[in-house]
Amino acid sequence: MSEVVQVVVRYGFEVLSLNRLYAHHMLRNPATGRVLEKNGFKKEGLLRQRVLKWGQYEDVALLAILRQDWQANVGN
């Protein structure tokens, strides 16, 4: 999964010339959050009861990475 995130981030910044990428993940799935953080994403907030899944509202974390942070990490 980490390799996929790296490819998507690189594509977003190099090909699409984006300045910011963001992602959400449900709190009950912390592994996804760890993958995002490992790839430079920073926690920005918590969206309480954002998603209704299987009849239950779920909290969602919001993470993002900026072009300048990514460039600092990859040495560009």
VMD Tcl script that builds the backbone (N, CA, C; Angstrom):
set m [mol new atoms 228]
animate dup $m
set s [atomselect $m all]
$s set {name element resname resid chain x y z} {
  {N N MET 1 A 0.823 -1.199 0.000}
  {CA C MET 1 A 0.000 0.000 0.000}
  {C C MET 1 A 0.866 1.262 0.000}
  {N N SER 2 A 1.976 1.210 0.736}
  {CA C SER 2 A 2.839 2.381 0.826}
  {C C SER 2 A 3.395 2.781 -0.540}
  {N N GLU 3 A 3.715 1.797 -1.372}
  {CA C GLU 3 A 4.239 2.095 -2.707}
  {C C GLU 3 A 3.199 2.803 -3.563}
  {N N VAL 4 A 1.946 2.418 -3.412}
  {CA C VAL 4 A 0.865 3.060 -4.170}
  {C C VAL 4 A 0.729 4.517 -3.755}
  {N N VAL 5 A 0.786 4.783 -2.467}
  {CA C VAL 5 A 0.686 6.160 -1.972}
  {C C VAL 5 A 1.836 6.993 -2.537}
  {N N GLN 6 A 3.039 6.454 -2.548}
  {CA C GLN 6 A 4.190 7.180 -3.090}
  {C C GLN 6 A 3.979 7.549 -4.555}
  {N N VAL 7 A 3.462 6.617 -5.337}
  {CA C VAL 7 A 3.231 6.872 -6.766}
  {C C VAL 7 A 2.154 7.937 -6.959}
  {N N VAL 8 A 1.086 7.853 -6.206}
  {CA C VAL 8 A -0.007 8.825 -6.334}
  {C C VAL 8 A 0.462 10.217 -5.922}
  {N N VAL 9 A 1.219 10.306 -4.846}
  {CA C VAL 9 A 1.725 11.606 -4.383}
  {C C VAL 9 A 2.666 12.205 -5.419}
  {N N ARG 10 A 3.592 11.400 -5.917}
  {CA C ARG 10 A 4.525 11.896 -6.944}
  {C C ARG 10 A 3.760 12.376 -8.181}
  {N N TYR 11 A 2.780 11.612 -8.628}
  {CA C TYR 11 A 1.972 12.002 -9.789}
  {C C TYR 11 A 1.249 13.325 -9.523}
  {N N GLY 12 A 0.667 13.447 -8.346}
  {CA C GLY 12 A -0.061 14.679 -8.007}
  {C C GLY 12 A 0.816 15.908 -8.038}
  {N N PHE 13 A 2.017 15.790 -7.515}
  {CA C PHE 13 A 2.897 16.953 -7.459}
  {C C PHE 13 A 3.667 17.182 -8.751}
  {N N GLU 14 A 4.168 16.129 -9.382}
  {CA C GLU 14 A 4.998 16.305 -10.578}
  {C C GLU 14 A 4.190 16.470 -11.855}
  {N N VAL 15 A 3.158 15.682 -12.038}
  {CA C VAL 15 A 2.407 15.708 -13.295}
  {C C VAL 15 A 1.255 16.712 -13.245}
  {N N LEU 16 A 0.497 16.675 -12.152}
  {CA C LEU 16 A -0.673 17.552 -12.045}
  {C C LEU 16 A -0.347 18.921 -11.460}
  {N N SER 17 A 0.870 19.094 -10.960}
  {CA C SER 17 A 1.326 20.360 -10.359}
  {C C SER 17 A 0.425 20.832 -9.223}
  {N N LEU 18 A -0.056 19.886 -8.423}
  {CA C LEU 18 A -0.886 20.246 -7.275}
  {C C LEU 18 A -0.008 20.794 -6.161}
  {N N ASN 19 A -0.587 21.574 -5.278}
  {CA C ASN 19 A 0.128 22.094 -4.129}
  {C C ASN 19 A -0.181 21.312 -2.861}
  {N N ARG 20 A -1.331 20.633 -2.839}
  {CA C ARG 20 A -1.768 19.952 -1.622}
  {C C ARG 20 A -2.562 18.713 -1.985}
  {N N LEU 21 A -2.286 17.626 -1.281}
  {CA C LEU 21 A -3.073 16.405 -1.410}
  {C C LEU 21 A -3.619 16.063 -0.034}
  {N N TYR 22 A -4.832 15.540 0.008}
  {CA C TYR 22 A -5.385 15.152 1.304}
  {C C TYR 22 A -6.052 13.793 1.199}
  {N N ALA 23 A -6.215 13.177 2.367}
  {CA C ALA 23 A -6.835 11.855 2.436}
  {C C ALA 23 A -7.618 11.743 3.736}
  {N N HIS 24 A -8.635 10.909 3.706}
  {CA C HIS 24 A -9.424 10.590 4.896}
  {C C HIS 24 A -9.240 9.114 5.219}
  {N N HIS 25 A -9.362 8.793 6.498}
  {CA C HIS 25 A -9.454 7.379 6.874}
  {C C HIS 25 A -10.279 7.274 8.153}
  {N N MET 26 A -11.024 6.181 8.253}
  {CA C MET 26 A -11.824 5.957 9.450}
  {C C MET 26 A -10.919 5.619 10.621}
  {N N LEU 27 A -11.234 6.151 11.776}
  {CA C LEU 27 A -10.383 5.944 12.948}
  {C C LEU 27 A -10.278 4.490 13.348}
  {N N ARG 28 A -11.284 3.714 13.048}
  {CA C ARG 28 A -11.198 2.305 13.427}
  {C C ARG 28 A -10.269 1.509 12.501}
  {N N ASN 29 A -9.642 2.194 11.558}
  {CA C ASN 29 A -8.648 1.572 10.687}
  {C C ASN 29 A -7.327 2.341 10.806}
  {N N PRO 30 A -6.639 2.222 11.943}
  {CA C PRO 30 A -5.417 3.006 12.142}
  {C C PRO 30 A -4.277 2.637 11.205}
  {N N ALA 31 A -4.289 1.446 10.627}
  {CA C ALA 31 A -3.212 1.041 9.717}
  {C C ALA 31 A -3.136 1.977 8.509}
  {N N THR 32 A -4.274 2.392 8.007}
  {CA C THR 32 A -4.285 3.325 6.872}
  {C C THR 32 A -3.648 4.643 7.270}
  {N N GLY 33 A -3.949 5.120 8.451}
  {CA C GLY 33 A -3.340 6.358 8.936}
  {C C GLY 33 A -1.832 6.243 9.043}
  {N N ARG 34 A -1.340 5.090 9.486}
  {CA C ARG 34 A 0.108 4.886 9.600}
  {C C ARG 34 A 0.773 4.904 8.225}
  {N N VAL 35 A 0.118 4.315 7.232}
  {CA C VAL 35 A 0.672 4.327 5.863}
  {C C VAL 35 A 0.770 5.755 5.354}
  {N N LEU 36 A -0.269 6.539 5.566}
  {CA C LEU 36 A -0.256 7.931 5.114}
  {C C LEU 36 A 0.830 8.726 5.828}
  {N N GLU 37 A 0.929 8.571 7.140}
  {CA C GLU 37 A 1.948 9.302 7.903}
  {C C GLU 37 A 3.356 8.888 7.484}
  {N N LYS 38 A 3.546 7.615 7.208}
  {CA C LYS 38 A 4.845 7.117 6.752}
  {C C LYS 38 A 5.259 7.789 5.441}
  {N N ASN 39 A 4.275 8.197 4.657}
  {CA C ASN 39 A 4.526 8.835 3.363}
  {C C ASN 39 A 4.436 10.354 3.422}
  {N N GLY 40 A 4.532 10.927 4.628}
  {CA C GLY 40 A 4.649 12.374 4.758}
  {C C GLY 40 A 3.369 13.132 5.048}
  {N N PHE 41 A 2.246 12.458 5.104}
  {CA C PHE 41 A 0.987 13.138 5.414}
  {C C PHE 41 A 0.959 13.517 6.891}
  {N N LYS 42 A 0.394 14.683 7.188}
  {CA C LYS 42 A 0.266 15.174 8.560}
  {C C LYS 42 A -1.211 15.226 8.938}
  {N N LYS 43 A -1.495 14.911 10.192}
  {CA C LYS 43 A -2.873 14.992 10.676}
  {C C LYS 43 A -3.315 16.443 10.714}
  {N N GLU 44 A -4.518 16.687 10.202}
  {CA C GLU 44 A -5.066 18.035 10.203}
  {C C GLU 44 A -6.339 18.145 11.023}
  {N N GLY 45 A -7.039 17.057 11.193}
  {CA C GLY 45 A -8.266 17.179 11.961}
  {C C GLY 45 A -9.045 15.894 12.066}
  {N N LEU 46 A -10.130 16.005 12.796}
  {CA C LEU 46 A -11.035 14.896 13.025}
  {C C LEU 46 A -12.433 15.322 12.606}
  {N N LEU 47 A -13.058 14.522 11.765}
  {CA C LEU 47 A -14.429 14.778 11.321}
  {C C LEU 47 A -15.325 13.795 12.063}
  {N N ARG 48 A -15.955 14.287 13.107}
  {CA C ARG 48 A -16.753 13.412 13.965}
  {C C ARG 48 A -18.017 12.958 13.257}
  {N N GLN 49 A -18.278 11.688 13.357}
  {CA C GLN 49 A -19.462 11.051 12.775}
  {C C GLN 49 A -19.671 11.476 11.322}
  {N N ARG 50 A -18.614 11.445 10.547}
  {CA C ARG 50 A -18.627 11.912 9.152}
  {C C ARG 50 A -19.279 10.912 8.202}
  {N N VAL 51 A -19.127 9.625 8.493}
  {CA C VAL 51 A -19.574 8.592 7.564}
  {C C VAL 51 A -20.569 7.666 8.251}
  {N N LEU 52 A -21.637 7.346 7.543}
  {CA C LEU 52 A -22.589 6.344 8.022}
  {C C LEU 52 A -22.261 5.039 7.310}
  {N N LYS 53 A -21.765 4.073 8.078}
  {CA C LYS 53 A -21.377 2.793 7.490}
  {C C LYS 53 A -22.001 1.672 8.303}
  {N N TRP 54 A -22.719 0.802 7.625}
  {CA C TRP 54 A -23.380 -0.338 8.245}
  {C C TRP 54 A -24.248 0.086 9.431}
  {N N GLY 55 A -24.951 1.203 9.253}
  {CA C GLY 55 A -25.879 1.673 10.270}
  {C C GLY 55 A -25.250 2.376 11.454}
  {N N GLN 56 A -23.940 2.652 11.391}
  {CA C GLN 56 A -23.260 3.304 12.503}
  {C C GLN 56 A -22.423 4.468 11.975}
  {N N TYR 57 A -22.494 5.600 12.667}
  {CA C TYR 57 A -21.682 6.748 12.271}
  {C C TYR 57 A -20.236 6.534 12.705}
  {N N GLU 58 A -19.318 6.869 11.817}
  {CA C GLU 58 A -17.894 6.656 12.049}
  {C C GLU 58 A -17.141 7.991 12.024}
  {N N ASP 59 A -16.180 8.140 12.947}
  {CA C ASP 59 A -15.281 9.296 12.927}
  {C C ASP 59 A -14.227 9.076 11.847}
  {N N VAL 60 A -13.810 10.172 11.230}
  {CA C VAL 60 A -12.849 10.117 10.132}
  {C C VAL 60 A -11.717 11.105 10.401}
  {N N ALA 61 A -10.487 10.674 10.200}
  {CA C ALA 61 A -9.322 11.550 10.329}
  {C C ALA 61 A -9.008 12.175 8.969}
  {N N LEU 62 A -8.551 13.409 8.996}
  {CA C LEU 62 A -8.150 14.123 7.787}
  {C C LEU 62 A -6.646 14.348 7.858}
  {N N LEU 63 A -5.937 13.922 6.820}
  {CA C LEU 63 A -4.489 14.107 6.726}
  {C C LEU 63 A -4.170 14.776 5.396}
  {N N ALA 64 A -3.059 15.506 5.347}
  {CA C ALA 64 A -2.672 16.170 4.101}
  {C C ALA 64 A -1.158 16.261 4.009}
  {N N ILE 65 A -0.697 16.450 2.772}
  {CA C ILE 65 A 0.714 16.697 2.506}
  {C C ILE 65 A 0.801 17.869 1.530}
  {N N LEU 66 A 1.745 18.768 1.794}
  {CA C LEU 66 A 1.973 19.917 0.932}
  {C C LEU 66 A 3.165 19.656 0.021}
  {N N ARG 67 A 3.151 20.313 -1.133}
  {CA C ARG 67 A 4.256 20.174 -2.082}
  {C C ARG 67 A 5.595 20.476 -1.411}
  {N N GLN 68 A 5.671 21.548 -0.626}
  {CA C GLN 68 A 6.948 21.932 0.000}
  {C C GLN 68 A 7.429 20.872 0.983}
  {N N ASP 69 A 6.522 20.218 1.688}
  {CA C ASP 69 A 6.912 19.144 2.604}
  {C C ASP 69 A 7.423 17.939 1.826}
  {N N TRP 70 A 6.735 17.610 0.752}
  {CA C TRP 70 A 7.141 16.478 -0.087}
  {C C TRP 70 A 8.516 16.724 -0.708}
  {N N GLN 71 A 8.720 17.940 -1.220}
  {CA C GLN 71 A 10.012 18.276 -1.822}
  {C C GLN 71 A 11.144 18.185 -0.804}
  {N N ALA 72 A 10.900 18.615 0.422}
  {CA C ALA 72 A 11.918 18.538 1.466}
  {C C ALA 72 A 12.272 17.086 1.773}
  {N N ASN 73 A 11.290 16.192 1.674}
  {CA C ASN 73 A 11.534 14.783 1.987}
  {C C ASN 73 A 12.205 14.026 0.849}
  {N N VAL 74 A 11.942 14.411 -0.391}
  {CA C VAL 74 A 12.537 13.675 -1.514}
  {C C VAL 74 A 13.804 14.354 -2.036}
  {N N GLY 75 A 14.152 15.491 -1.470}
  {CA C GLY 75 A 15.409 16.135 -1.843}
  {C C GLY 75 A 15.364 16.952 -3.106}
  {N N ASN 76 A 14.166 17.352 -3.547}
  {CA C ASN 76 A 14.059 18.174 -4.775}
  {C C ASN 76 A 14.289 19.631 -4.468}
}
mol reanalyze $m
mol bondsrecalc $m
mol representation Tube
mol addrep $m
